């Protein structure tokens, strides 16, 4: 089982802060049409479980992107904050969001490397 860690970060303008208490050390990549459109390429995200707190919710905009997931953005600066699995309330947060990224394992095509 992968180690879990705590992280806190904010959007570009600082209006929205996210605290995650169960951050995986694995970064996943999604190449689906929606993720590529959302991120401008493959979406690199970290599984952060459901123990997530959001401060500045008045600046949060949520887009109901599919029957199973929704995506969160900062209304002020447009930072992509997360996609959330509706049924389990699990957050997937962009890999670059948390500054403490030492030791994350990036997985690609069955291969991985630690950065």
C-alpha positions in Angstrom: 0.0 0.0 0.0 1.2 3.5 -0.9 2.1 5.9 1.8 -0.3 8.7 2.4 0.5 12.3 3.3 -1.1 15.7 4.2 -1.0 18.7 1.9 -2.4 22.2 1.8 -2.3 24.5 -1.2 -4.2 27.4 -2.9 -5.2 28.5 -6.3 -3.1 31.1 -8.2 -4.8 34.1 -6.6 -5.2 32.5 -3.1 -9.0 32.7 -3.0 -9.4 29.0 -2.6 -7.3 26.8 -0.3 -7.6 23.0 -0.3 -6.4 20.8 2.5 -6.1 17.1 1.8 -5.4 14.6 4.6 -4.9 11.4 2.5 -2.7 12.3 -0.5 -1.4 9.3 -2.4 2.2 9.2 -3.5 1.2 8.1 -7.0 0.4 10.4 -9.8 -2.0 9.1 -12.5 -2.5 10.2 -16.0 -5.8 10.3 -17.8 -6.0 10.8 -21.6 -9.8 10.8 -22.1 -11.3 13.5 -24.3 -12.7 15.5 -21.3 -9.4 15.5 -19.3 -7.4 16.5 -22.4 -9.8 19.4 -23.0 -9.8 20.4 -19.3 -6.0 20.4 -18.9 -4.7 21.0 -22.5 -3.1 17.5 -22.5 -3.2 14.4 -20.4 -4.5 15.3 -16.9 -1.9 14.4 -14.3 -3.6 14.0 -10.9 -3.0 12.7 -7.4 -5.7 10.7 -5.6 -6.5 12.6 -2.5 -9.4 10.5 -1.0 -12.4 12.1 0.5 -10.8 13.8 3.5 -10.6 17.2 1.8 -11.4 20.6 3.2 -12.0 23.6 1.0 -11.7 27.2 2.4 -13.0 30.0 0.2 -15.9 28.0 -1.2 -17.6 31.3 -2.2 -14.9 31.5 -4.9 -15.4 27.9 -6.0 -17.2 27.1 -9.2 -18.2 23.4 -9.8 -19.0 22.1 -13.3 -21.1 18.9 -13.4 -18.9 17.3 -16.1 -20.5 13.8 -16.3 -22.9 11.5 -14.6 -20.1 10.3 -12.3 -17.8 13.3 -11.8 -17.6 17.0 -11.3 -14.8 19.5 -11.7 -13.9 22.5 -9.5 -12.3 25.8 -10.5 -11.5 29.1 -8.8 -14.0 31.7 -10.0 -11.4 34.5 -9.7 -8.3 33.1 -11.4 -9.6 30.0 -13.2 -7.2 27.5 -11.5 -8.2 23.9 -12.0 -8.6 22.6 -8.5 -10.0 19.1 -8.7 -12.3 16.6 -10.2 -14.4 14.7 -7.7 -16.0 11.3 -8.1 -19.6 11.9 -7.0 -20.5 8.5 -5.6 -17.4 8.1 -3.3 -16.7 11.8 -2.8 -13.0 11.1 -3.8 -10.9 14.0 -5.0 -8.4 13.9 -7.8 -6.2 17.0 -7.6 -3.8 18.2 -10.3 -0.3 16.9 -9.6 1.3 20.4 -9.6 -1.1 21.8 -7.1 0.8 20.7 -4.0 4.3 22.2 -3.8 5.7 19.3 -1.6 6.0 16.8 -4.4 9.3 15.0 -3.6 8.9 11.3 -3.7 5.8 11.2 -5.9 5.8 8.2 -8.2 4.7 9.1 -11.8 3.2 6.1 -13.6 3.1 5.9 -17.4 2.3 2.9 -19.6 3.1 0.4 -16.9 6.4 2.1 -16.2 7.1 4.5 -13.3 9.8 6.8 -12.0 10.2 8.7 -8.7 10.8 12.4 -8.9 
